[in-house]
Amino acid sequence: MEEKLTRKQFDILELLATSGSSMTQRQIEKNTPHSLATINRVMKELTEMKYVSDGSITTEGVNALEPYRAKRAIFIAAGFGSRLVPVTLNTPKPLVRVNGKRIIDGLIDAVYAAGIEDIIIVRGYLAEQFDQLLYKYPNIKFLENPIYNEANNISSSICARYLLSNAYVFEADLLISNPAIIKKYHYTSDFLGIKKARSDDWCFTVKDNVIVEQKVGGMDCYQMVGISYWNEADGHKLSNHLKEAYEQPGGKELYWEQVPLKIFKNDYKVEILECHDEDIIEIDTFRELKAIDKTYDV
């Protein structure tokens, strides 16, 4: 691994890499949380390191970001989707069409747009129907979860537990409107969340941008979005912790996210990556589906 970048160095390099063009320091200031004085200092550092030249990222700079690049996307897609009955009686929830497009297609398109080409789908319920994705996405690989109906989604994460380093993990039933929330580079492990004054859903308590508690319902919290990224070190830890948690009494009833965020939370420092209501939604019920796509309201 190259010399580790500081957070400020990473923020500026990541911005320059994703913008695809040169930027002035004032433009960088508008697009990062850093002051102009900080940007001036860090740009000098990056120039001396040969990572930046004339406001643009160099080939060396792109190489320095490589350890932070998302290399894989894993979709947890084995469940029944009972709350979307009757639509899911014959179709897995991720393959349900909303305004003519399968739910999972938007997520896969966003993953490809972020330069991630290694895509794995963990399937179970009506598994063979996912083969239809291969016509549009021939590079997709599948993992089979034979006990999806006997355990919670931790069983799907167990199927993919050796693939979690430098990897995104997606719930496969999220309707995405803003593909830009899927990032090519990550400084550390993170979870997407929507800032809420009050939530009755799964949410996070956050301190100094780090998740300190996962719970159901809360005030002044971040509502959990089922998309997370795990860096190399955390991915390795997760592979062992998932197995350990799964084999405990009651382990099959766990949601996989509880393993790093609750059971072994002292071993992880997972940041919040903020997004907004208009960026992505989870369609929980058939009534919500009908409200979004009127063709179901018959």
Disulfide bonds with the S-S distance in Angstrom:
none
